[in-house]
Amino acid sequence: MRLLATKHLAPSFRDRLIQHGFSLIEQPFIQIQELPFQKKEIHNNLIFTSQNAVKIAFSKEEITTQIQGRKYYCVGEKTKTLIEKNGQIVIKMSPNAAELVQFLIKKGQNEQFSFFCGKLRRPEIETQLFENKIEFNTHKIYDTLITPVEINKVFDGVLFFSPSAVISYFKTNTWNSETHGFCIGNTTAAELAKHTKNFSVAKEPTDAQLLLSIHNYYTQHHAQK
């Protein structure tokens, strides 16, 4: 089965796909651009919903020196792992922003939060904190740039990891009826659903579950051909 990944994959995930007999092309459809850090107060409770925000925060000394030893709340196992690799303790990890903010509302009525994120983001965190009168500020430290690429080959499967990548893909490409989409999570799937019904969603937003989704589809639709 020929696969197109819409970003550069982690070497371990790439190797597992190849070991399972899949052929693979990696073509990024978005780019991450760091933004100048706007100095404002950083509260004791920190929210991270993406790996990109963690990487950039810990790459800038002016941010790193201020976020050491604080309380971390995040979305996703990979984001949690990255925070911990930088020597910090994650108080709560949730699989998506909607679940995380419900936890923060219950536990943080008398707390203040700083949300580190990109310019392009889902609204749940800020909307829910504001509506529940929980004090917070937002630090936008990167932007997501759409970088469309025209694909001239037909792939059996296309791997999507963000709604932005879906938008970028369809700027210059149409969907072939023989192609199946594989989405890392529900927000990505919601964007892809605007273009096709031929897609699967990983049960959890992890590489392992995405690989299982691909393997299950291959077993049902390709292995017997």
Buried (B, 14 or more C-beta within 10 A) or exposed (E): BBBBBBBEBEEEBBEBBEEEEBEBEEBBBBEBEEEEBEEEEBBEBBBBBBBBBBBBBBEBEEBEEBBEEBBBBBBBBBBBBBBBEBEBEBBBBBBBBBBBBBBBBEEBEEBBBBBBBBEBBBEBBBEBBEEBEBEBEBBBBBEBEBBBBEBEEEBBBBBBBBBBBBBBBBEEBEBBEEBBBBBBBBBBBEBBBEBBEBBBBBEBBBBEBBBBBBBEBBEEEEEEE
